Amino acid sequence: MNKRILLTLPTVAALLLGLTACNKPADPAAKPGGDASAKPGKKQKIAFVSNGVASFWTIAAAGVKAAGEKLGVDAQTLMPVEGIGDQKRMIEDLLTKGVDGIAVSPIDPANQTDLLNTAAKRAKLITHDSDAPNADRLVYIGMDNYKAGRMCGDLVREAMPKGGTVMIFIGRMEQDNAKRRRQGTIDAILGRPENPSNFDPADKVLEGGGFKILGTLTDQFDQAKGKANAEDTLAKYPDIGGMVGLFAYNPPLMLEALQQAGKLGKVKVIAFDEADATLAGIQKGTVHGTVVQNPYMYGYKSVEVLNEILKGNAAVVPASKFIDIPARQIRKDNVDEFWTDLKAKVGGK
C-alpha cells in the first residue's frame, strides 16, 4: 500500500532543527575515562582480561559470554600466556582498537599503575579478582582475599587438628590478591589475630599453634615448575603433614605429585578455587576442602557493571569502590551441590 506524506515548509524546518540538535557533539569533559558513553544503536565493546591461563578463567569466560549475550554487548575474554608483558600488549591493543570498557586482573599492580592510568583515560576501567587500588580504576569486583585466605587457613587447622608441617604453593606473589590470600592463610594457620598489614617472607620458616610452615613456593604460572615444586617438597620433607595450593592449578598438580609418590590420602591437601581435579578429590577424600571464589560472577558482573557505567549510571559504583562477591568453603558435605551448579553455569563442561 502506497501512502504519500505531504510536509509543509515549517514542518521540514522543524525536522532539520531536531536533527541538528541530535547530532550536536557531546562535551568530552563530561565523560571521564574517554568518549565511551552508550549511544543509540551502538554495541558497546567490553574486554575482560585475566592474569593468566587456568580453569578458573575458563569459568569466568562463561560468565562474560552469558552477560554479553543477555545485555547485547560485544564482550570478549583475553588470557595472557606470557605474564605481565603479554597482558600489557593486550591492553594496549584493546585501546588501539577503541574498546569501550576494560575489566582487568592486574598481574603486578605496583608496576602497572602508569599502564592502567593510561587505559583509564581512554576507556572505562575496572579491576576484578586482584585489585590495583592506587590506579584510576572505577571499581574493584572480587572478594576480600585476606579474609578468604583465613578461611583456607581454618580448613588447614580443621584437617590437621594436632598441627604439623605445612608447605604453601602459589603462582606468584606480585599480585595483590596473592599477597593478601597467602597472608590470611598463614595468619589463620598460626592462630594470629586478623591483621591484613602482616607480611611474612616466602622463605621464612614460621611456627605457632602447633604448626610449622616450611615456606611458600612460587611458579610464575609455569605448571611444570608448579608440579616440580610439589615433587621436590615431598622428596625433601617425606613426613610433611599438609600441602596448601592457593591458585586454581596448584592443587591438581599437588595431587599428581602425591599419587606418583604413593602418598595420596596420606598428606592433607587443602585447596583454593574449583578445578575439576580438586572437586573430584574432595569427593574421593584425597582433598580435605577448598575455598572457592565465584569466577563466573566475576565475569558476568564485570560486563554488567561496565555496561551500566557506559550508559551513564554512576550509581552502580558504591562509595567504597568495592563490589564484594564472597568466598565460601567447600567440603565433602556440599561439594556435589556446588559442582552441579557450576556445571550448569558453564554448559556442563
N, C-alpha and C positions, 0 to 999 in steps of 0.2 A: 504494500500500500504506500503510495506517494503522498507526502504532505509537504506543502511549502510554507515556510515561516517568513513572514514579512517583518523586517526590522526597520523602525524609524531611525532617523539620524541621531536623535537624543539617546535612543537605546544603544546604538553602536558606540557612541562616545562613552556611555557609562560602562559598557563591557570592556572597552580598551583601557579605561582608567583602572578598572578592577584587576585586569591582567598585569598592568604595570605595577600595581601595589603588591601583587602576589610575587612578582619576580624581583622585588627590591632586595638587594643583598643584605643579609643579616650582619649585625655588628660582631666581628670576630672576638672582640674583647669580652663579649657576654658568654663566650664558650671556652672556659678553661679546659686545657687538655686538647686543644685543636678543634677544627671545624668539623666535628664528627657527630653533631646532633641529628636526630632522626628527621628525615624528610619524607613527605608523602611519596609512595612508590619506590623508595629506596630500600634495598635489602641490606641491612647492616652486616658488616664483616667483622666477626669476632674470632680471635685466636686464643686457644688455651695451650700454654707452653709448660711442659713438665720439667723436672730437673734430671731426668734420665729415662731409661727404658726398664720397665718392670711390669708385672701383672697388675700391680696397684694402679698404674697409669692406664692400663687397658680398661679397667673398671671405670676409671674417671672419664675415659673417652666415650664410653657408652652413655654416661650422663650428659656429656657435651652434645652428643648426637641427638639424644632424646629431647633436650631443651631446644636445640636448633630447629628441629622439626616442628615442635609444638608452637614455638614463638615466631616461626617464619624468618629466621635469621640464618646467614651463612656462617656456620660455626665449624671450626676445624681444630684438631688436636695435633700438636707437634711435640715430638720427643727427641731431645738431643742425645746423640750416641756418644759423642766425644767430649763431654763435660762442658766447662764454662765457655770455651771458645766456640763450640758448636751452638750453645744457647745464645751467645752474643750475635752470631751470624744470623740465626733465626729471627731474632728481634729486629735487627737492622733490615733484614729482607722484608719483614712484615711492614715496617714503616715505609720502606721504599714503594711497596705495593699499595699503600694507602689504607691499611687496615683501620677500622674504627675503634676497636677496643681490644685490649690485651690483658689476659689473666696469666700471671707467671708465678712459678715457684722458683725463686732465685737460688742459684747454686752457692754463690758466695756474696751475700748482700753487702758486706762491708766493702768489697772491691768492685761492686757493680752499681754503686749509687749514681755515678755520672750517666751510665747507660740507661738506668731506669728513669732518671730525671729527664733525659732526652726523650725517651719514649712517652713520658707523661705529658710532654709539651705537644706532642703530635698525635696522640691518641688517648683514649680513656684507659687508665692503667690501674689494675688491682692486683693483689697478690693472693695466692692460695697455698695451702699446705705448709709452706715456710714463708715467713714474713720478711720484709725489709723496712722496718719501722722508721729508718732515717731517710728513706726515699720519698718522693712525692706521689706515692700511690694513694688512691682514694679510699680503699678499704682492704682489710685482710679477711679472707674467708678460710676458716680452718678450726683448729682446736687449740686449747692451751697445752702445749707439748710438755711442759714441766709437770702438770697435773696428770697427763696421760702416762708420762714416764713413771710417776709414783704408783699409778695403777699397775704398771708392769712389775715394779719392784714388790708390790704387795703380792702378786702372783708368785714371785720367787720365794718369798717368805712362806707362802701357803704351800708351795711344792716341797720346800726344804725346811720343815718346822724346827729341825735340830741345827740348822745352819750348815756351813760347809764352804768349799771353794767354788768360785764362780768366775767365768770369763764372759766379757761382753763383746759382741760383734756388731759393727755398724758400717755403713758405706763410707761416709765421710763426716767430718766434724765441723766443716766450714759453714754448713747451713745452720740457720737459726733454729729450725725445728730439731735438727740432730743434736745440737748442743743442749737444748733445754730438755729433750726427751731422755738423753743419756744421764744428765744430771739428776733429773727427777727419779730415774730408776735407781741410781746409786744411793741417793739420799734415803729413799724408802727401804732399800735392802739393809742399809746400815742403821736404820731406825732414827735417822736425824729428823729434826723438825723442818717444816717447809721453809725453804729459802731459795728462790729461783736465781739469786745472785751468786750462789756457790759455783765453784768450778774446780774440778779435780783433774790434774794432768793425766793423759791417756796411759802413760807408762808407770804410773804410781800404784803400788800395791796398797789397797785400802782395807782396813779392818774395823769391825764394830758389830755388836749384837750377835756374835757367834759366826759371822760371815767373814770371809777373806775374798775380796775382789782382786783377781790377779792382774787385771789390766783391761784395756779396750783396744781391740784390733780393727783397723780400717782397711778398706779395699778399693776405694775410689770408684765404685760401681763396676769393678773388674770381677766378674763372678768366678773366674778361675782362681784369682787371688783369694776371694772370699772362701772358697772351698779349701784352699791350701791353708788358710788361717785356722780353720776348724781342724783339719788333719794334724797340723803342727801342734795345736793345743792338746789334742788327745795323746800325741806321742810324748810331749814334754811333761804333761800332767796326767798320768794314767789313772790317778784316783780322783780326778775332778768330779765335783758333785753336780754342777749345773752349768748350762750354756744359755746365754740370752742373746737373741738376734733382734736387732732394733729396726732394720729395714726389711721390706717385704721379702726380698730374695734370700736374706741371711738364714732364716730357719730351715728352708728346704735344703740349703747347702750343708747346714749342720747335720741334718738328718741323713743325708747321703754319706757324710764322713763317719757318722756314728754306725751306720749299717755296715760299711766296709770294715770298720774296726771291730765289729762284733759287739758293740756296746749300746745298740739301740734298745731303749727301755731301761737301761742301767744308769744313764746320766739324765738328769731332769732337763727338759727343754722348755724354755719359756720364750714366747714369741711376740712379735708385733706385726700387725696387718693380717690380711686374709688370703694369702696364697693358698692354692688348692692343696698342696702338699702339707701345709700347716694345718688346715682344717681336717684333712684326712688323718693326720697324726693325732689330733685331738680325739677324733672318733675311735682310733685304734688304741689310744692310751700312751702313745710314744711322745706326745706333746702335752704338757700339763694345761696350758691355756695361752691365749693370745689377747692382746689389746688391739681392737680394731678401730680405725677411723671410719670415714664414710666417703671414700673416693668418688663413688657415683654421685653423691650430693655435692662434692667439691666441684665436679664438672658441671652438673646441672645448675647449681646455684650461681656459679661464676658467669655463665651465659645469661641467666635470668637477671642478675644484678646489673651486668654491663648493659643489657638491653634497656632496662629501666633508666639507667643513667643517661644513655644515649637519647632516650625520649624526653630527657629533662626532668625526670623525677628524682630530685635530690634527696627526698625523704627516705629513699631506700637505704641510704648510708646512715647508720646510727652515729651518735655523737662520739662513741668510743672508737669508731672506725674498725670495729671487730665484729664479724658475724660468726658466732660460735656454733660449730657443728660437733657436738660432744662425742668423745670416745666411749667405748664400753668394753667390758671384759667378756671373753667367750671361753666357756669351759665345756666339758662333755655334756652337761645338762641342757645347754642351749645351742650347741653347735649345729644340730640338724635343722632347727627352725631358721637360724641365721643363714645357713648355706642355701637352703631352699629359696629364701627371699632374694639372696644375692644372685642366684642363677636366673631367677625370673627377671631381674633388672637388666642383666647383661645378655638376655636372649638364650639362656640355657647353656652358655659357654662356661 
